[in-house]
Amino acid sequence: MEVDLTPTQRSLAAGAREFLVNECPPSVVRAAWASAEPAKRLREQLGEIGFLALGVPEEFGGLGLGDLEVALILEECGRVALPLPLLESMVATLTLAEYGTPSQREQWLRALASGSAMATIRTDDQTLVVGAGEADVLIMVNQGELHAVPSGRFTFQEQAVFDKSRRVASVEAELGDDTRMLGGRDAAERLLDRAAVATAAFLLGIASHLVESTVAYVATRHQFGRPIGSFQAVKHRLAEAYLAVETARPAVWCAAHLVANRSEEAQIASSVAKVCAAQAEALANEHALQCFGGIGFTWEHDLHLWLKRGKALEQAYGTPRWHRRRLADALFAVEAI
């Protein structure tokens, strides 16, 4: 299938890039390693300009948009290594809008649209929850069903991480009939598809930044009297990474479109998107570090902010190996005669 962006969608992505580049430079990401305040300020700003309302229906004060628009925003978030669990909150918002009970939708969607509340998710295979300490509501899978658990009904214990702007925690939740959402097992599986596509979009943004920043670096770094970007080995590395990124982008857009439209092919497409984006980011991660050389290992250089976030997200919401196995099961399964 062929998927292209509308002028409105392109304008949305361009506006997000302009805002995030100005308001979330590397200094803000670094500050978020030590304190939650920078992320809190960013959340308030994102609420003010309407980005948090993307997936909220218009009747609850939102924009009524879907997974593709969310993916475009998350790609731009990846470009700046946004130190905020926006990925999880947007996936939770879309899920609440689709599968929340009337009371759950009324309780949470307006607050999520304004930024006065944040949400996070826990899929069936997930042991740790991102942003549990800042979340007002947790959308989680339990025995094949979705539950919307308010912060007063779950406890968390933060765990050690190597990317301290993406805090994770183990969670214990108190579930009941009042936390149960609609949709049953189909809704639970759809949560994973949605999270995989959103993660793929964020990875795409990280990979794009790594390629672009490395191209800029090798054009100015000189060795043996000329820019290292003129060396064939460097050109090959960057060409390989660039090709992987540009190949992954339509896979992510297509998957987001199919998930938004509840296509029968959405599950396969979401796994393709996650595998392609994780592979693109892994290549960009490796080649950026090799091209930057020793300086890329240092704390003082900003490169590590993207390298660490990328490595964390490669494994999030289904590892590439898990998604490849899922694809194999779907493509080569033989129906019983």
Disulfide bonds with the S-S distance in Angstrom:
none
